[in-house]
Amino acid sequence: MDERDMMHGKDWRGENVAGWLIAEKFNGCRAYWDGERLWTRNGNVVRIPIEWGSRLPAVPLDCEIWAGRGGFQVARLATQYGRFTPAVRLIAFDANVEGDFIERQEIVRRAVAGLHFAAAVEHRPCRSTAKALQAMRAVQKNGGEGVVARDPANRYQPGRTREILKLKEL
């Protein structure tokens, strides 16, 4: 398991994202829960807390180990050395299952419901590219990295795709 098994977006280059779904792009450490173990994008197993391993579902989740805005180093220490603090959370944004993105989002929400250490990313409809850029600026103003826009009809396919676009800088 490594980044070749994960679905990745590409940088936004002016494409129209009206009608897509947007959410904050979390600046943490990318991870993949295969239903039994948590992996880094480099193919290393993450030593997660026992509670995480016993309570995470059998559903394969694309996620981020995140420790809040400005908490990248805390997330990195958790990912690399198993040093989990109460600030570290598992932020799930997709599931490697059949269905379009909207259908997969419902599976993600159910998969992490009730887990105090995990959350599902809330995606919202984007009415225009201008609104996506406005959302990106608002996230950045508050110390975040940017936003991710996703085509709601996309299917989970490992690799890079233009059906997921990262809006981070102008």
Secondary structure as UniProt FT lines:
FT   HELIX           3..5
FT   STRAND          7..11
FT   TURN            18..19
FT   STRAND          21..25
FT   STRAND          29..33
FT   STRAND          38..40
FT   TURN            41..42
FT   HELIX           50..55
FT   STRAND          61..66
FT   TURN            69..70
FT   HELIX           72..81
FT   TURN            86..87
FT   STRAND          89..95
FT   HELIX           101..112
FT   TURN            113..114
FT   TURN            116..117
FT   STRAND          118..120
FT   STRAND          124..125
FT   HELIX           129..141
FT   TURN            142..143
FT   STRAND          146..150
FT   TURN            152..153
FT   STRAND          159..167
//
